[in-house]
Amino acid sequence: MKKIFTLISAALVAATVGAQEAETFSTVVTDGDGNPAIEEHFAAINVGGAEDKVEIQATTSVKLEARAGQAIKEIDSEGNVLEWGAPEWQLKNRGDINFWWIQGGGVPFVGYGVEEIITDGEPTGNYRATYTYYTPDGLSGLPVNGEYVTLTPDKDGKFKVGFWANKGNSRELWIVKGSDKLPLVAGTDFHVEGYCNGITEDGVMKYLDDIPVVEVVNTETGEVVNRNIIGSAEYDKGDIDDEGNPKYFNMQNQPKFGYLFFDGKANETYYIFGQNWQFGFQGFEFTPEAGQATGITEVKTDSFNATAPIFNLAG
């Protein structure tokens, strides 16, 4: 099927070791009428039920797992889930630049509990779930439910992941290594390019080649405790005002969409998710580093002996 995807199309298999080519996977395809549709593995989740994730060999080199997520609809006082919401992928688009992505339901969490609902200071006898979210200490675990995506390459290479981040203020975006449960550092280990809603020049949406991230500083220690928040930042326009100062776009609490760029290590699993929001996933491009085998790279044959006897089919 024809892909609707803004990443550059490329062959999925590199023919030689020295000429690695990009491998691409898209969550959005076209149906028989040429309309955008959810890729078949993801679409299968929409039927609901207990199973809410996709596990596929997305490209030659990369395994993908994506969980649509289930929200806890009803829970009892002992913390037993009485009803889960059915998982579902939704197809969405930023129409003016044809940026399609899918989004699941359910905030990713590493654990959950229960609390009684209090109304006007009085207990109601009704209960709701509370959630424990990932924190970047290497100890809190990885999501067990809610929407997230994992990518596991079988060789070193570079990732370009299409994403949608709804809003920005205090919305944390994580790319976490499964091996140590620690995050990549935004601006150092990965960077973001793309668009911010409302950032335009001459009425045309502006592509930002390096979307800034916010540094959150512990006011007591002065330590930078988080560099993974997308939003509440200013972007240098490259212009100078009448007083000789740089002009900025104020990005504030606006949706961001575009690409995450980071290096992938062989056999490492990368979890990509929003801490308290649903990550929008478009697909990815993975380019193996040169010099790594992508299939058959050499065929060995016996050396030729000009004096050796030659036999036909009859012996």
Buried (B, 14 or more C-beta within 10 A) or exposed (E): EEBBBBBEEBEBEBEEBEEBBBBBBBBBBEEEEEEBBBBEBBBEBEEBEEEBBBEBEBBBBBBBBBBBBBBBEBBEEEEEBEEBBBBBBBBBBBEEBEBBBBBBBBBBBBBBEBEEEEEEEEEEEEBEBBBEBBBBEEEEEBBEBBBBBBBBBBBBBBBBBBBBBBBBEBBBBBBBBBEEBEBBBBBEBBBBBBBBBEBEEEEEBBBBEEBBBBBBEEEEEEEEEBBBBBBBBEBEBEEEEEEEEEEBBEBBEBBBBBBBBBBBEBEBBBBBBBBBBBBBBBBBBBBBEEEBEBEEEEEEEEEEEEEEEEEEEEE
